[in-house]
Amino acid sequence: MRLDWKTPKAFYEKLNEEFHFDFDPCPPNPTFDGLAIDWGGRSFVNPPYGRELKKWIRKGFEEWKKGKLVVFLIPSRTDTSFWHDYIMQADEIRFIRGRLKFDDCKNSAPFPSCVVVFRGGQSVEQIQHPEI
């Protein structure tokens, strides 16, 4: 089973325009362990989608508890324990209509996806207007 799904560039750019990310704990060919370090103040996270996914969700949840913005792109797996333990506490869940076509794939993903937003200690106004 494939674990890494490269975020569609236009999809990421639209999210980045909204949230102004400063960190990605899951970059292609990472030189560090994103689970073992502190994340930036505004993180975009497209984690590996296998058994490790719950660890990434838990880590993002912990970073959010520190007051950080964390935005996940993950499969919509509403029947899992991590969904009920962590995702249901998010500030926002955006279900994606249809299936994403990840950048390095010929076909659409074999699963539904969603964007999960943990806003941290920032208000909606601060996120939409970072200069405030």
Buried (B, 14 or more C-beta within 10 A) or exposed (E): EEEEBEBBEEBBEEBBEEBEBBBBBBEEEEEEEBBEEEBBBBBBBBBBBEEEBBBBBBBBBBBBEEEBBBBBBBBBBEEBEBBEEBBEEBBEBBEBEEEBEBEEBEEEBEEBBBBBBBBBEBEEEBBEEEEE
